[in-house]
Amino acid sequence: MRIKSFLIGGFYRDLEKVRDQLRVKKERAVLVAAILKGPEGFKSDNLVELTALAETAGADVVDRFQQKVQRIHAATYIGSGKARMLGDRVKKNKADVVIFDNDLSPGQIRELEKIVEAKVLDRSELILDIFATRAKTRQAKLQVELAQLEYTYPRLTRMWSHLDTVAGAGGGTAAGAVGGIGTRGTGEKQLEIDRRLVSKRITELKRELVTIDRRKLREIGGRHGHFKICLVGYTNAGKSTLMKQLTGADVFIENRLFATLDTRTRKWRLDGSVEVLLSDTVGFVSNLPHHLVASFKATLEEAINADLLLHVVDAGSDGAFEQMKSVYTVLKEIGCDRKDSLVVLNKCDAIRQITTLESLQTIHPEAVCISARTGMNIDKLTETVLDRYRGGETKIRVSFRAGDGKVQSFLRANGKVLEESYIDSKVHILAHLGRSQLPLLQRLHPEKIELVE
């Protein structure tokens, strides 16, 4: 995992070297899940998601180790006895890295590495590593770097061995001679210098991302005359494929986790007169690190400001229900859990368990079953979205000044014009318009809007 070159002198070189050592690419990995006892007892974890994450990062998974624990052990999380058992598995499989499906403290990672004699990563660091390799735009790179540093900051004590104090001017040493008058004393620990440098960089990144946030909000605010739809869902559910199918957009598509980090917005024509804006967003996973959710807030603004969310679900996945739960958790965290949404069951052409699909359709009777890859039922999805867009059609009579082209353009683009007349520099239009579009029309401030029975 690389952190952008931003620090000075030996600290940056040491930081780059240590972070390179934490990469999991092409390494043999042992996956570990410590399963805690909940209200309903122990809940099994087959490590399917962590396996997919590790393989996405480039690791070769050679073994899986699950352990039920009554409580978290302060030193090693899973207990010293189980840690030694894990160490034996690591040696047997000649593994290079151990990846936990839990979040570990710096002290726990340090103690585990001593016992298993291999590199230890936790779930958050693995996801951050994947995001670092996926970031392409400047915004995404800044967001990933911020998340990395906020994760790394409290862990600096385990990352560095150069914690000697910086000598003052006393003692007649070469190092001491550098300081001069006013610098005599025990000096400052390198750890404190490192923390100050990281803290300063975090402040700089947040300031720059605030500027991006404002620009993003202005950009989204400029779309107030359009109906905005946002694709959300678990990573690799097929959102980008659906985006290409609906809009013809040239977007990056690959069968891997987090293939898309940057938001894309394209026009989607629902019928001859109705055009909406469709946005694709970063995919979610369960227990998405809080730092990532916070730093990617600007990217998720599209979902926050959307009029309709299309929740894309991989209906062919055995863990579809858990994946939907993960998405709802993130949506709630960013304040989108109560937005109007439509469940889209994707990959219905490759269903392995028909009972899963039947259960999904029973719980979500309004869901649309499609295949973004083949185009199956895309027309049905379009019709369903068009109905949501209109919210039930109504007939209105609108009056406005002849020079007010925005109102006229809005009615032609979003409704069906039935009659049009010009009287005394005023335009009078009789049209069919979706009820959900009335607030958007009112924002354009026509002189009169009258509902016609």
C-alpha positions in Angstrom: 0.0 0.0 0.0 1.5 3.3 -1.0 1.0 6.7 0.6 1.6 9.7 -1.7 5.0 11.4 -1.3 4.2 14.2 1.0 6.7 14.1 3.9 10.3 15.2 4.1 13.6 13.5 4.4 14.1 10.1 6.0 10.5 10.0 7.4 9.0 9.7 4.0 11.5 7.1 2.8 10.9 5.0 5.9 7.1 5.4 5.5 7.2 4.3 1.9 9.4 1.3 2.8 7.2 0.2 5.6 4.0 0.5 3.6 5.5 -1.4 0.7 6.2 -4.2 3.1 2.5 -4.3 4.0 1.4 -5.1 0.5 -0.4 -8.4 -0.1 0.1 -8.7 -3.8 1.3 -12.1 -4.9 1.7 -13.3 -1.3 0.4 -16.5 0.2 -2.3 -15.6 2.7 -4.0 -17.2 5.6 -7.5 -15.8 6.4 -8.7 -15.5 9.9 -12.2 -14.8 11.3 -12.7 -14.4 15.1 -16.4 -15.0 15.6 -17.8 -13.3 18.7 -20.8 -14.6 20.5 -23.9 -12.4 19.9 -27.5 -12.4 21.3 -28.3 -15.3 19.0 -25.1 -17.2 19.8 -22.2 -17.7 17.4 -22.8 -16.8 13.8 -20.7 -18.7 11.3 -18.5 -16.8 8.8 -17.4 -18.7 5.8 -14.9 -16.0 4.8 -16.4 -15.7 1.3 -16.2 -11.9 1.3 -12.7 -11.7 2.9 -11.5 -14.3 0.3 -12.8 -12.1 -2.5 -11.2 -9.0 -1.0 -7.8 -10.8 -0.5 -7.9 -12.1 -4.1 -8.8 -8.6 -5.4 -5.7 -7.3 -3.6 -3.6 -10.0 -5.4 -3.1 -12.5 -2.6 -3.1 -16.3 -3.0 -5.4 -17.7 -0.3 -3.8 -20.9 1.0 -5.8 -21.5 4.2 -8.7 -20.3 6.3 -8.8 -20.3 10.1 -12.0 -19.6 12.1 -12.2 -19.3 15.8 -15.1 -18.7 18.2 -14.2 -16.4 21.0 -16.2 -15.6 24.1 -14.5 -12.2 24.4 -11.8 -10.3 22.7 -8.3 -10.9 24.2 -6.5 -7.6 24.8 -3.1 -8.9 23.6 -3.8 -11.1 20.6 -7.6 -10.8 20.0 -8.0 -14.6 19.7 -5.9 -15.7 22.7 -2.3 -16.8 22.9 -3.1 -20.5 22.5 -5.1 -20.0 19.3 -2.5 -17.6 18.1 0.1 -20.3 18.4 -2.2 -22.7 16.5 -2.5 -20.1 13.8 1.3 -19.8 13.7 1.6 -23.5 13.1 -0.9 -23.2 10.2 1.1 -20.3 8.8 4.4 -22.3 8.9 2.7 -25.4 7.4 1.4 -23.4 4.4 4.5 -21.3 4.1 2.3 -18.2 4.2 3.6 -14.7 4.0 0.7 -12.8 5.4 -2.2 -13.3 7.8 -5.4 -11.3 7.1 -8.0 -10.9 9.9 -11.7 -10.3 9.1 -11.7 -8.1 12.2 -10.3 -4.7 13.1 -7.2 -5.1 15.3 -5.4 -2.7 17.5 -1.7 -1.8 16.9 -0.7 -3.8 20.0 -2.6 -6.9 18.9 -1.0 -6.8 15.4 2.4 -6.4 17.0 1.9 -9.4 19.4 0.4 -11.6 16.7 3.3 -10.9 14.3 5.7 -12.1 17.0 3.8 -15.3 17.5 3.0 -16.2 13.9 6.2 -14.8 12.5 4.5 -13.3 9.5 2.9 -10.1 8.5 -0.5 -9.4 10.0 -3.2 -7.2 8.4 -6.7 -6.4 9.4 -9.8 -6.0 7.3 -9.6 -2.2 7.2 -6.0 -2.1 6.0 -6.8 -4.7 3.3 -9.7 -2.6 1.9 -7.6 0.6 2.1 -4.9 -1.3 0.0 -7.5 -2.2 -2.7 -8.8 1.4 -2.8 -5.2 2.7 -3.2 -4.7 0.6 -6.3 -8.1 1.6 -7.8 -7.9 5.4 -7.3 -7.4 7.1 -10.7 -8.7 10.7 -10.4 -7.2 13.4 -8.1 -10.3 13.4 -6.0 -10.2 9.6 -5.4 -6.5 9.7 -4.7 -6.9 12.4 -2.1 -9.9 10.6 -0.5 -7.9 7.3 -0.2 -4.8 9.1 1.1 -6.9 10.8 3.8 -8.4 7.5 4.8 -5.0 5.8 4.9 -3.5 8.5 7.1 -6.4 8.6 9.5 -6.1 4.8 9.8 -2.3 5.0 10.2 -2.1 7.9 12.6 -2.9 5.9 15.8 -0.7 3.0 14.6 2.5 4.9 14.1 4.0 3.4 17.3 4.0 0.0 15.8 5.3 1.1 12.4 8.6 2.7 13.3 11.7 1.6 15.0 13.4 5.0 14.9 11.9 6.3 18.2 15.1 7.6 19.6 15.0 11.2 20.8 16.4 13.9 18.6 19.5 15.2 20.3 19.7 18.8 21.5 22.7 21.0 21.3 24.2 19.6 24.5 26.8 16.8 24.7 29.1 18.1 22.0 27.8 15.6 19.5 27.5 16.2 15.8 23.7 16.0 16.1 23.7 18.2 19.1 25.8 20.8 17.3 23.1 21.3 14.8 20.6 22.9 17.2 22.5 25.8 18.6 21.3 28.1 21.4 17.7 27.5 22.5 17.7 23.8 21.5 19.5 22.3 24.4 17.6 19.5 26.2 16.4 16.0 25.8 15.1 16.7 22.4 11.8 15.5 20.8 10.9 11.9 20.1 10.8 11.0 16.4 7.3 9.6 17.0 6.1 13.0 17.9 7.6 14.5 14.8 6.0 11.8 12.7 2.6 12.4 14.3 2.9 16.2 13.7 3.8 15.7 10.0 0.9 13.2 9.5 -1.5 15.5 11.4 -0.5 18.4 9.2 -1.0 16.4 6.0 -4.5 15.3 7.2 -5.4 18.9 7.8 -4.2 19.9 4.3 -6.1 17.0 2.7 -9.4 17.9 4.5 -9.0 21.5 3.4 -8.5 20.5 -0.2 -11.4 18.0 -0.1 -13.7 20.7 1.4 -13.0 22.7 -1.8 -13.8 19.7 -3.9 -17.0 19.1 -1.8 -18.1 22.7 -2.5 -17.4 22.4 -6.2 -19.3 19.1 -6.2 -22.3 20.6 -4.5 -22.4 23.5 -6.9 -22.2 21.0 -9.8 -25.1 18.9 -8.3 -27.0 22.1 -7.5 -26.9 23.1 -11.1 -28.9 20.0 -11.9 -32.0 21.2 -10.0 -34.1 21.1 -13.1 -33.4 17.4 -13.7 -34.6 14.2 -12.1 -31.6 12.6 -10.6 -31.2 8.8 -10.2 -28.3 7.1 -8.5 -27.1 3.5 -8.7 -26.1 2.0 -5.3 -25.3 -1.5 -4.3 -22.8 -4.0 -3.1 -19.5 -4.0 -5.0 -19.5 -6.1 -8.1 -23.3 -6.3 -8.3 -23.2 -5.0 -11.9 -23.8 -1.3 -11.4 -21.4 -0.2 -14.1 -22.6 -2.8 -16.5 -26.2 -1.5 -16.0 -25.0 2.1 -16.4 -23.5 1.2 -19.8 -26.7 -0.8 -20.8 -29.0 2.2 -19.9 -27.0 5.1 -21.2 -24.4 3.7 -23.6 -21.7 5.3 -21.5 -18.1 4.1 -22.0 -17.4 3.1 -18.4 -14.8 0.7 -17.0 -16.3 -2.7 -16.4 -14.5 -5.7 -14.8 -15.5 -8.6 -12.7 -13.7 -7.6 -9.5 -14.4 -5.7 -6.3 -14.3 -1.9 -6.3 -13.7 -1.6 -10.0 -15.4 1.8 -9.8 -14.3 4.5 -7.3 -15.3 7.6 -9.1 -18.8 8.8 -9.7 -20.0 9.1 -13.3 -23.2 10.9 -14.4 -24.8 10.4 -17.8 -28.1 11.2 -19.4 -30.7 8.5 -19.6 -33.7 8.9 -21.9 -36.7 7.1 -20.5 -38.9 7.8 -23.5 -39.2 10.2 -26.3 -39.7 13.3 -24.1 -38.3 12.3 -20.6 -34.6 12.5 -19.9 -33.0 12.0 -16.5 -29.5 12.0 -15.0 -28.1 8.6 -14.0 -25.1 8.4 -11.6 -22.9 5.4 -10.7 -21.2 5.3 -7.3 -18.6 3.3 -5.4 -19.7 -0.1 -4.3 -20.2 -1.1 -0.7 -19.1 -4.1 1.4 -20.0 -5.1 4.9 -18.1 -3.3 7.7 -16.8 -0.6 5.3 -14.1 1.3 7.2 -15.5 4.5 8.7 -12.6 6.5 7.4 -13.5 5.5 3.9 -17.1 6.4 4.3 -16.1 9.8 5.7 -13.4 10.6 3.1 -15.6 9.5 0.2 -18.5 11.7 1.3 -18.0 13.9 -1.8 -18.3 10.9 -4.0 -21.5 9.8 -2.3 -23.1 13.3 -2.6 -24.8 11.9 -5.8 -26.7 9.4 -3.6 -27.5 12.0 -1.0 -29.0 14.4 -3.5 -30.7 11.8 -5.7 -34.5 11.8 -6.3 -34.5 8.0 -6.7 -32.0 5.3 -5.7 -31.7 2.1 -7.8 -30.4 -0.5 -5.4 -28.7 -3.1 -7.7 -28.5 -6.6 -6.1 -26.6 -9.6 -7.4 -29.5 -12.0 -7.3 -27.2 -14.9 -8.2 -25.1 -14.5 -5.0 -25.7 -16.8 -2.1 -25.1 -13.9 0.2 -27.6 -11.5 -1.4 -29.5 -10.7 1.8 -26.3 -10.0 3.7 -25.1 -7.8 0.9 -28.3 -5.8 0.9 -28.0 -5.4 4.6 -24.5 -4.0 4.2 -25.8 -1.5 1.6 -28.6 -0.3 3.9 -26.1 0.2 6.7 -23.9 2.5 4.6 -27.0 4.3 3.2 -28.2 5.0 6.8 -24.7 6.2 7.8 -24.8 8.9 5.0 -28.5 9.7 5.6 -30.0 8.1 2.5 -31.9 5.2 4.2 -35.3 6.9 3.8 -35.0 8.0 0.2 -37.3 6.7 -2.5 -35.6 3.5 -3.9 -36.2 0.6 -6.2 -34.6 -2.8 -5.9 -33.1 -4.1 -9.1 -32.3 -7.8 -9.1 -29.5 -8.2 -11.5 -27.8 -11.3 -13.0 -31.2 -13.2 -13.1 -29.9 -15.0 -16.2 -27.3 -16.8 -14.0 -29.4 -17.9 -11.0 -28.0 -20.9 -9.1 -30.5 -21.0 -6.3 -34.0 -20.2 -7.5 -35.2 -20.2 -3.8 -33.0 -17.1 -3.2 -34.6 -15.2 -6.1 -38.1 -16.2 -4.9 -37.3 -15.0 -1.4 -36.0 -11.7 -2.7 -39.1 -11.2 -4.8 -41.4 -12.1 -1.9 -39.7 -9.5 0.4 -39.4 -6.9 -2.4 -42.5 -7.4 -4.6 -41.9 -4.2 -6.6 -38.3 -5.4 -7.5 -37.4 -5.7 -11.2 -35.6 -8.8 -12.3 -33.0 -8.0 -15.0 -29.7 -9.0 -16.6 -27.6 -5.9 -17.3 -25.2 -8.1 -19.3 -27.7 -9.4 -21.8 -30.3 -6.6 -21.6 -33.1 -8.9 -20.3 -36.0 -6.9 -18.9 -34.2 -3.5 -19.4 -37.4 -2.2 -21.0 -39.4 -3.2 -18.0 -36.9 -1.4 -15.7 -37.2 1.7 -17.8 -41.0 1.6 -17.6 -40.9 1.1 -13.9 -38.5 4.0 -13.4 -40.7 6.2 -15.7 -43.7 5.5 -13.4 -41.7 6.4 -10.4 -40.5 9.5 -12.2 -44.0 10.6 -13.0 -45.4 9.6 -9.6 -48.8 9.4 -11.2 -49.5 11.8 -14.1 -51.6 14.9 -13.8 -52.9 17.5 -16.3 -51.8 21.1 -15.7 -52.1 24.5 -17.3 -49.0 26.7 -17.0 -48.8 30.4 -17.8 -45.4 32.2 -18.1 -43.7 35.1 -20.0 -42.8 34.4 -23.6 -39.2 35.1 -22.9 -39.0 32.4 -20.1 -37.5 29.6 -22.2 -36.6 27.5 -19.1 -40.3 26.7 -18.3 -41.1 25.9 -21.9 -38.0 23.7 -22.2 -38.8 21.9 -18.9 -42.3 21.1 -20.0 -41.2 19.7 -23.4 -38.4 17.6 -21.9 -40.3 16.3 -18.9 -44.0 16.2 -19.9 -46.3 15.9 -22.8 -47.5 19.2 -24.3 -51.2 19.0 -25.3 -52.0 22.6 -26.2 -49.9 25.7 -26.6 -51.1 29.3 -27.2 -49.6 32.8 -27.1 -51.7 35.8 -25.8 -50.3 39.2 -25.0 -46.6 38.2 -24.6 -47.7 35.3 -22.4 -47.5 31.6 -23.2 -50.2 29.2 -22.0 -49.5 25.5 -22.1 -51.8 22.6 -21.3 -49.7 19.5 -20.6 -49.4 16.1 -18.8 -46.7 16.1 -16.2 -45.7 13.6 -13.5 -46.7 14.7 -10.0 -43.1 14.2 -8.8 -42.1 16.9 -11.3 -44.3 19.6 -10.0 -41.8 20.8 -7.3 -39.1 21.0 -10.0 -41.5 23.1 -12.2 -42.4 25.4 -9.3 -38.6 26.1 -8.7 -38.6 27.7 -12.2 -41.2 30.3 -10.9 -43.8 30.3 -13.7 -46.5 33.0 -13.3 -49.3 30.4 -12.8 -49.7 26.6 -12.4 -53.2 25.3 -12.5 -54.3 21.7 -12.0 -56.9 20.6 -14.6 -59.4 17.9 -13.7 
